Amino acid sequence: MSPISRLSVGRKLAMSMLLLAAPAAYLLVRYATSSARAVTTADIVAVGATLALAAAVAVSVARHVVESLRTTRRAVEHLESGDLGNAIEAPAGDEWGALLASLGRFQQGLRQRAERERAAAAGDQQARAALDKVAINVMLADLDGNITYMNEAVTEMFRTRTDEIRKQIPQFDPTKMLGGSFDRFH
């Protein structure tokens, strides 16, 4: 990595501006210090070399900015599509590199969260499979009182006792319990 590539984008831009302003400053100083001195070939070469250097630095900065934007855009597109396995590399030690490193940490956090959720869902699935087969009635509800799970035993009990329950709750329908509120039994 070259010394210029390790500079921040702001410093690269400032350096480009200074290099672009240097030829004009050089000529102003030359004319201010001599009364009637003509522009020499050496003056023209010095100004041309400074302008060429400034143009090279400006092109380097522009390429770096464009490539950094492309890399950042690709990383964000992978995240947007749910691809958490894409490696996000932060090659530059400037602001773009810091942004890409931050995106990499964000992606790693999302990946870890997704893995924890998958593990929890697998555990929930195992628990539900076990509850489906127990002989006692099991019904689960969320914090709002909506029935989220009914095992086979409770489903069978409600199905076989529908007539008895309808004597107390005429609108009772055992096929519409899941997702409904348990408050209907009060």
C-alpha positions as CSV (number, residue, x, y, z in Angstrom):
1,M,0.0,0.0,0.0
2,S,1.5,3.4,-1.0
3,P,1.8,6.2,1.5
4,I,-0.8,8.2,-0.5
5,S,-3.4,5.4,-0.3
6,R,-3.1,5.4,3.5
7,L,-4.1,9.1,3.7
8,S,-7.7,10.0,4.5
9,V,-9.9,11.1,1.6
10,G,-10.0,14.7,3.0
11,R,-6.2,14.9,3.2
12,K,-5.9,13.6,-0.4
13,L,-8.3,16.2,-1.6
14,A,-6.5,19.0,0.4
15,M,-3.2,17.8,-1.1
16,S,-4.7,17.9,-4.6
17,M,-5.9,21.5,-4.0
18,L,-2.5,22.6,-2.7
19,L,-0.8,21.1,-5.7
20,L,-3.2,22.7,-8.1
21,A,-2.7,26.1,-6.4
22,A,1.1,25.7,-6.2
23,P,1.9,26.8,-9.8
24,A,-0.1,30.0,-9.5
25,A,1.6,30.7,-6.1
26,Y,5.0,30.0,-7.6
27,L,4.5,32.4,-10.5
28,L,3.1,35.1,-8.2
29,V,6.1,34.8,-5.9
30,R,8.5,34.9,-8.9
31,Y,6.9,38.1,-10.3
32,A,6.7,39.7,-6.9
33,T,10.4,39.2,-6.2
34,S,11.7,40.4,-9.6
35,S,10.8,43.6,-11.3
36,A,10.8,42.6,-15.0
37,R,11.8,39.0,-15.1
38,A,10.4,37.1,-18.0
39,V,8.9,33.6,-17.7
40,T,11.7,31.1,-18.5
41,T,11.5,27.5,-19.8
42,A,12.4,26.3,-16.2
43,D,9.3,28.2,-14.9
44,I,7.1,26.6,-17.5
45,V,8.5,23.1,-16.8
46,A,8.1,23.6,-13.0
47,V,4.5,24.7,-13.4
48,G,3.8,21.9,-15.8
49,A,5.3,19.3,-13.5
50,T,3.3,20.6,-10.5
51,L,0.1,20.5,-12.6
52,A,0.9,17.0,-13.8
53,L,1.5,15.9,-10.2
54,A,-1.7,17.5,-9.0
55,A,-3.6,15.9,-11.8
56,A,-2.2,12.5,-11.0
57,V,-3.1,12.9,-7.3
58,A,-6.6,14.0,-8.3
59,V,-7.1,11.0,-10.6
60,S,-5.8,8.7,-7.8
61,V,-8.2,10.2,-5.3
62,A,-11.1,10.0,-7.8
63,R,-10.3,6.3,-8.5
64,H,-10.1,5.5,-4.8
65,V,-13.4,7.2,-4.1
66,V,-15.2,5.5,-7.0
67,E,-13.8,2.1,-6.1
68,S,-14.6,2.6,-2.4
69,L,-18.1,3.5,-3.3
70,R,-18.5,0.5,-5.5
71,T,-17.2,-1.8,-2.8
72,T,-19.5,-0.2,-0.2
73,R,-22.5,-0.5,-2.5
74,R,-21.8,-4.2,-3.2
75,A,-21.5,-4.9,0.6
76,V,-24.8,-3.1,1.3
77,E,-26.5,-4.9,-1.6
78,H,-25.4,-8.3,-0.1
79,L,-26.7,-7.2,3.3
80,E,-30.0,-6.0,1.7
81,S,-30.5,-9.3,0.0
82,G,-29.9,-11.2,3.2
83,D,-26.5,-12.6,2.2
84,L,-24.7,-12.6,5.5
85,G,-21.9,-14.8,4.3
86,N,-20.2,-12.3,2.0
87,A,-16.8,-11.2,3.3
88,I,-16.6,-7.5,3.7
89,E,-13.0,-6.4,3.4
90,A,-11.8,-3.0,4.5
91,P,-8.5,-2.6,2.6
92,A,-7.9,1.2,3.0
93,G,-7.1,2.8,6.3
94,D,-9.2,5.9,5.6
95,E,-12.8,6.8,6.1
96,W,-14.0,4.3,3.5
97,G,-12.1,1.6,5.2
98,A,-13.6,2.5,8.6
99,L,-17.1,2.5,7.0
100,L,-16.5,-1.0,5.5
101,A,-15.1,-2.3,8.7
102,S,-18.2,-1.0,10.5
103,L,-20.4,-2.7,7.9
104,G,-18.4,-5.9,8.4
105,R,-19.1,-5.8,12.2
106,F,-22.8,-5.0,11.5
107,Q,-23.0,-8.1,9.2
108,Q,-21.2,-10.3,11.8
109,G,-23.7,-9.1,14.4
110,L,-26.7,-9.9,12.1
111,R,-25.2,-13.3,11.3
112,Q,-24.8,-14.2,15.0
113,R,-28.3,-13.0,15.7
114,A,-29.7,-15.1,12.9
115,E,-27.8,-18.2,14.1
116,R,-29.2,-17.6,17.7
117,E,-32.8,-17.3,16.3
118,R,-32.4,-20.5,14.2
119,A,-31.1,-22.4,17.2
120,A,-34.1,-21.0,19.3
121,A,-36.5,-21.9,16.6
122,A,-35.1,-25.4,16.3
123,G,-35.5,-25.8,20.1
124,D,-39.0,-24.5,19.9
125,Q,-39.8,-27.0,17.2
126,Q,-38.4,-29.9,19.3
127,A,-40.4,-28.7,22.3
128,R,-43.6,-28.5,20.2
129,A,-43.0,-32.0,18.8
130,A,-42.6,-33.4,22.3
131,L,-45.8,-31.5,23.5
132,D,-47.8,-32.8,20.6
133,K,-47.4,-36.4,21.9
134,V,-48.0,-35.9,25.7
135,A,-51.3,-37.2,27.0
136,I,-52.1,-34.0,29.0
137,N,-53.9,-31.0,27.5
138,V,-51.4,-28.2,26.6
139,M,-52.4,-24.8,25.1
140,L,-50.1,-21.8,24.8
141,A,-51.0,-18.2,24.4
142,D,-49.0,-15.0,23.6
143,L,-48.9,-12.0,25.9
144,D,-52.0,-10.6,24.2
145,G,-54.0,-13.8,25.1
146,N,-54.1,-15.2,21.6
147,I,-53.8,-19.0,21.4
148,T,-50.6,-19.8,19.6
149,Y,-50.4,-23.6,20.2
150,M,-52.6,-26.5,21.0
151,N,-51.3,-30.0,21.4
152,E,-53.1,-33.1,20.0
153,A,-54.6,-33.9,23.4
154,V,-56.3,-30.6,24.0
155,T,-57.5,-30.4,20.3
156,E,-59.1,-33.9,20.7
157,M,-60.7,-32.9,24.0
158,F,-62.3,-29.7,22.5
159,R,-63.4,-31.7,19.5
160,T,-65.1,-34.5,21.6
161,R,-66.6,-32.1,24.1
162,T,-67.9,-29.5,21.6
163,D,-71.6,-30.1,22.5
164,E,-71.0,-29.7,26.3
165,I,-68.9,-26.5,25.8
166,R,-71.6,-25.0,23.5
167,K,-74.1,-25.2,26.3
168,Q,-72.0,-22.6,28.1
169,I,-70.5,-20.8,25.0
170,P,-73.0,-21.2,22.1
171,Q,-70.6,-19.7,19.5
172,F,-67.8,-22.2,20.4
173,D,-66.0,-23.7,17.3
174,P,-63.0,-26.0,18.1
175,T,-61.6,-25.4,14.5
176,K,-61.3,-21.6,15.1
177,M,-59.5,-21.6,18.4
178,L,-55.9,-21.4,17.2
179,G,-55.1,-17.7,16.7
180,G,-58.2,-16.6,18.7
181,S,-58.3,-15.1,22.2
182,F,-58.6,-17.3,25.2
183,D,-60.8,-14.6,26.7
184,R,-63.8,-16.2,25.0
185,F,-63.8,-18.8,27.7
186,H,-64.5,-16.3,30.5
